[in-house]
């Protein structure tokens, strides 16, 4: 029994050390992944802000009306062209 105890303890110690090293390695890999994903998130937040600013610029009433008149050749209907529907 005493002869088996020392090799068994050595084996358990080595297995524990290898497990700790593996856990630390995985932790570092996951941390690097987290940093990469956070950087991507920050870039997307900047892009989202720019898109919102661009959308607010393009959807101003005056801008929409100008584009409708110039590019689409649209105009307001005359009163005789309007039809009012009532329920």
Secondary structure, DSSP 8 states (H G I E B T S, - for coil): -HHHHHHHHHHHHHHHHHHHHHHHHHHHHHHHHHHHHHHHHHHHHHHHHHHHHHHHHHT-HHHHHHHHHHTS------GGG------
